Amino acid sequence: MGALRYLNTVLTVLAILLAFQLWTSWTGGPADTTASVATPAYASGIPNAGAQRQQMVDLLKRQSQQLDALTKLFESGQARVRLDGG
């Protein structure tokens, strides 16, 4: 009997929530203002994925060049690593 009472309570709550949702969509309440997310203001904020990827590739190339320059310094002996024991 307890399970049937719980089921009836849950179904009643769901029916009330669905009725509220239907009422707000018919009357144009708060749900109407958030329904149109794809407005020009939001659409202009979408980043250009291709430009982001190109920027990442350019940064990786620059880091690779810097690493090559550092490697040449170590190979030529102009740069050294000194370890101090503490």
C-alpha positions in Angstrom: 0.0 0.0 0.0 2.9 2.4 0.8 4.4 1.9 -2.7 1.0 2.8 -4.3 0.6 5.9 -2.3 4.2 7.0 -3.2 3.5 6.3 -6.9 0.3 8.4 -6.8 2.2 11.3 -5.1 5.0 11.3 -7.6 2.5 11.1 -10.5 0.5 14.0 -9.1 3.6 16.1 -8.7 4.6 15.4 -12.3 1.2 16.3 -13.5 1.3 19.6 -11.7 4.8 20.4 -13.1 3.7 19.5 -16.6 0.6 21.7 -16.3 2.7 24.6 -15.1 5.1 24.1 -18.0 2.2 24.1 -20.5 0.7 27.2 -18.9 3.9 29.1 -19.1 4.5 28.2 -22.7 0.9 29.2 -23.6 1.0 32.5 -21.8 4.5 33.5 -22.9 5.9 33.6 -19.4 9.5 33.3 -18.3 10.1 30.2 -20.5 9.4 32.4 -23.6 12.3 34.7 -22.9 14.9 31.9 -22.7 13.5 29.9 -25.6 15.3 31.9 -28.3 19.0 31.4 -27.4 20.2 31.7 -31.0 19.9 35.5 -31.1 22.5 37.5 -33.1 24.2 38.7 -29.9 24.9 35.1 -28.9 25.7 34.0 -32.4 28.4 36.6 -32.8 30.2 35.3 -29.7 30.8 31.9 -31.2 34.6 31.6 -31.7 36.1 30.8 -35.1 37.5 27.3 -34.6 39.6 27.4 -37.7 41.3 30.6 -36.5 41.9 29.1 -33.1 43.5 26.1 -34.6 45.7 28.2 -36.9 46.8 30.3 -33.9 47.7 27.1 -32.0 49.7 25.8 -35.0 51.5 29.1 -35.2 52.3 29.0 -31.4 53.6 25.5 -31.7 55.9 26.5 -34.6 57.2 29.4 -32.6 57.9 27.1 -29.6 59.6 24.6 -31.9 61.9 27.4 -33.3 62.7 28.5 -29.8 63.5 25.0 -28.7 65.8 24.6 -31.8 67.6 27.8 -30.9 68.1 26.6 -27.3 69.3 23.2 -28.5 71.9 24.9 -30.7 73.1 27.0 -27.8 73.7 23.8 -25.7 75.4 22.0 -28.6 77.7 24.9 -29.3 78.7 25.2 -25.6 77.4 28.8 -25.3 74.9 27.6 -22.7 75.6 25.4 -19.8 73.6 23.7 -17.0 75.0 24.0 -13.5 73.6 21.9 -10.7 74.1 23.0 -7.1 73.8 20.3 -4.5 71.7 21.5 -1.6 
